[in-house]
Amino acid sequence: MGFFSPRGSSNRYIGIWYKQILPYVQTVVWVANREKPLTNRSSVQLKVNAPGILALLNEKNESIWFTNTSRSVQNPVAVLLDSGNLVVKDANDNNQEDFLWQSFHLPTDTHLPDMKLGKNFKTGHEVYLSAWKNNNDPAPGEFTRTIDPTGYPQVLTKSGTNVLNRIGLWNGLRWSGALLESHIGGLKGPWFPYMVLGNLLS
């Protein structure tokens, strides 16, 4: 995790990436300030403030990007887990149910193992994937991948409001339209590989 610039761009972003999937290829899987790039790194800070908000501050101490929380904790810290999930939590509490915030709830264009897509019917919050605007700009583009929870759930790939592809329906045991079903890395049931929409749809 750290600062990066997309190829061909001088803008700076905070992101998470695999160091080396292919030689000399930086595979970014999550971007924090995808709609508010930095133009330099001079005096920039990424820090956790009370009551538990992770904030990216520019050289003028202005918030460029920040998380939110409905609770406060005594000793908030930000931790990048081995799963690739960036979380804000109490330093002494490892119960994931108590996390104040996590990047898995606000993914970019990549579906990582243990990341859940769908809608929380209690809060109304929806977790979905959105492609980069283009190869040089990680701002949300026109392509999205969502879970449609109406009736039997199905996975939709959309361009704007137009549905391009469907996977489903989910019948409680499998995706009826899925071509791949496997048990990989201890995950049981339907398995979705790493999905980078920009590559998937190009």
N, C-alpha and C positions, 0 to 999 in steps of 0.2 A: 504494500500500500504506500502511496506517496503521490508526488506531483508528476504529471506527465503532459506531454503535448501530442495530439494526434499528428500523424505524418502529414507534412505540408501545412501545418498550422503553427502559429506562434502563441496561441492561447494556452493557458495553463489550467489544469483541472486536478482535483483530488480524485484518485481512483484506486481500484483494486484490480490486480492482474496476476495471471500466471507468469512466472519468470521465464519459462521456456517450454512451451508446448512444441514448437518447431524452432530450430536454431535461428536466433536473432529476430524472432517475432514476438512482440509484446501483445499478449492476448488480454485485453481489458474486459473485465466481466461486470464492473459496476462503476458508476461515476456519480459523485456527490453533486457538484455544482454544474450539472450538465447544461443548464440554461443561463448560468452567470459565470462565464469564464474569467479568469484572472489574466491580466496582461503582463504581470511580472510576479516574482516571489519575494520582493523586497519587503521585509518586516511583516510578512503574512504569518498568521497564527491559526492553528487548528487546536482548539482547546475545549475542555469540558467545564462548563460553568454550573454553579448551583442554580436550580435544584437538580440538574442532570441533563443539561442541554449541550450538545456538541455543536460548536459553531466555528465557521471559517471566517476569519477577520482579515480585511485588507490592511494596507499600510496606514490608512486613516482610522483604523479600529472600527470600521463599519462591517456589519454582518453581510457577507456575500451569500452564505448558505448556513442553515441551522436546522436542527431537529426539533421535535416538540415532545412534550411529555405531560401527562395529567397527574403525575405523582412527583414527589421529591424524596431523595434518599440522603443519608448522612455523608457518604463518601463516594460520589459518582466517578466512574472511570469509563473510558472507551477501550474496548478490546476487540481485536480482529481474531475471530475463532478459526480453527483449522478448517472448518467447513467453507470459509470465505465470507461468513456472516459477520459484519461489523455491528457490535452491540454497545449500548450504553446501559450500565448496570451499577448496582452497589458493589464496591470492591470485595465485600465479604459474602456476597450472595450469588451463587452460580445456578440458581433455579431459573430456567429459561422463561417460566411463566411470570417471573418478576422483572424481566428486562424492561427498562424504560422505553427503549427504542431499538430497532434492528433494521439493517439494510435489506434483509430478506423480505420485509414488508413493503419496500419501495425499490424493487429491482429495476434494472436498466433493460438490456436486451438479451440477457443470458440467464437461462434456467439452470441453477446449480442443484446438486443432490441435497435433499432435505428441504428445499424451498417449496413452499406451497402456493399454488395459484388459486384464485377464487375470491369469493365475497363473504365477508363477515356479516351475517344477517342481523347481529345485535348492534354493531357500530355503523354498518353500511360501507366500511372500508373495503375497497377492491384491490387485489394484488394481481398485476398483469405485466406483461413484457411489452416494451415499445422500442422499435428499432431506432438507431441513430438517424439523424437527418441526412447525413451523408458520411463518407469515410473520414472527413476532416472535422465534423461537427457532431458531438454526442447529444445535442439537443433532441428531444423527442421528434421522431419522424412520422410518416403517415401510416406505417405498418405496426400493428399491435397483435398480440396473442392473448386471448382472454378465455375464461371459463364462463360459459352461458349456463346459469343455474336453473333456468326455467324448464320445467318438466324433468326429463332425464338429462343430467349435465352433459355438455359437449364442449370440446375445445374449438375455438374459432380463431382463424387468422384473418385479419381485416385490413383493408386499405381505407382509412377514414371510417365510414359507416358501411362500406361494401364488404360482404363476406367473400373471401377468396378461397377458403378451405375450411373443412370441418373434420374433426376427429371425434368420433363418438357413435352412438351414445354410450354413457357410462351406466352399466346395468347393476352396479354394486360389486362386480367381480372383474370386469374387463371393459376396455373401450372397444365397442363393436366394430369400429372402423380402423383400429390401430393395426399396423403391419408388424410392429415389434412388441414383444412381450417377453420379459426376461427377469431373472433374479440376479442382479449385479451389485457387488459391493455390499451385500447384506440387505439391500432394498427388496421388499416383497411386492408382488403385483406389477401393474404396468410401470414401465420404466421409460422416462423421457431423457434422452441424451442431452448434453449441453446444447442449447439452442441459441444461436446468434442470428437474430432475424435478418440482419443485413446480409449475411452470407447465405442463409437459408432461402431467401427470396430472390437473390440476384441471379 
